[in-house]
């Protein structure tokens, strides 16, 4: 399974982004969409789109967090990195910091951030590919 993960679009994204997301089985947006209408083109790509509420969003239809099972693994999606996570989570995916992240904590939980689409902090604009195969997670940051 191949999932395109993005965060912090803040009302816009580069015109080449939808094309770069082709081949995704799903698209996960980790909040701060800010203008829901920008998701229309991403929805039209076809794969299911999952969105969580960011601190810059005002859409009551979006949850603050999602817990998803994929490939036998449990993923916790949120915008702001949480201080506590649900039991049994294999990976926490978050945005908010605008900085890419791939760290594993002392409990073996992987913390992943795709970076920021429009307002990066030091690392340049990016999204990420999350691949799940045979119970293993592969994470690759893609610079835009």
N, C-alpha and C positions, 0 to 999 in steps of 0.2 A: 504494500500500500504506500502510495506517495502523496503527501499532504503539503500544500503550499501554505506557509505560515507568514502572516504579516501583522504589523501593528503600527499605530500612530500615523495614520494617513493624514489626519488633520485637514480635511476638506479636499484633498487632491492626491494624485499619484502620477508618476511619469507615464506618458502615453504608451510606452512600450511594455508596461507591466502586464496587462491582460495577456498579451502574446507570450510573455515569458512564463506565464502560469499554465500554459497548455500542457497537457499530460498529467495534470493533478487529478487524483481521485476525490479529493476534498480540498476546500480552502478554509482555513481558520484565520479569523481576524481578531486580534487580541485587544481591541478597544482603541478609543480616541479616533473614531471614524469622523466625528464632528458634523458631517453632512451626509445623511443616509443615502441621498440620491447618487453618491459616487459608487455605491455598491451595485447599482443596476448592471453595469457592464460586467462586473465580476460574477453576478448571478447568471447572466446570459451565457457564460462560458460553459455551463452545464453541471459541473460537479456541485455537490451540496456545499453551501456556504454556512459556516457557523460563526457567530459574532457574539462577543461579550461586551458589556458596557464599560466604557472608559470614563475617567473623571471629567473629560471634556464632552461627553455625550449626554443627550437628553432624550433617550428613546426607551420608554417603559416596557417595550416588547422584548428588549434584550436583557438577558440575565447578567448578574454581576459576575457569575462564574459558571462554568460547565465542567462536569466530570464525564469523560467519554472513555469507552472501552474500545480499543482497536488492537487487533492482532494478539489478544491475550494480555495486553498491557492497559493500565489505567492512567489517563492523562487528566490533569487539572488545569483548565484554562481560566485565566483571570487577567485583569489589566495591571493592577498594582501588585507587586510581589507580596504574598501573604506572610504573616508571621507564623501561622499554623495552617497545616494542610490536612485533608481527610486521610484517614488510615488507608493503607494499601495502594497509595498513589506511587506510580513509577517515575512520572515526570511532571513537573510544573512548568507550564508555558505562560509567560507574561510579557507585557510591553512596559510602557510608562517611563522607563529610564532612558530610552532612545539609544541604548548601548547593547550590542550583541552580547550574548552570554551562553556559555556551555560549561556548567560546573556540576559536579556531583558532591552532595553533602555527606556528612558522616553516617547517615542512615542509608546511603545508597540511592537517594532520590536525585534525579537529574533536573537541573534548573536551566531552562532554555528561554532565550529572548532573541527574536529575529532582527533586532535593531529597529530602525525607524525608516519609513518610506520618504518622509519629507523634511524632517528637522533633526538630523543626526547630531550626536554629541561626540565629535572626535573620530568616529570610525567610518564616516561616509554613509550614504543611504543604502539600505539593504532589506531583503526579505530572506526567508530560509526554506529549505526543503527538509521535511521530516519524512524519513522512510522507515517503515516497520516491516521486518521480515524475520520469520523464525523466532519471534520473541525478543528480537534485538532492535535497538533504536539507532538510526544513523541521522546525523544532523549536519547540514551544510549551509553556511551563510553565503548568499549570493549578493554581490555588490551591484548596485544599479548605476 
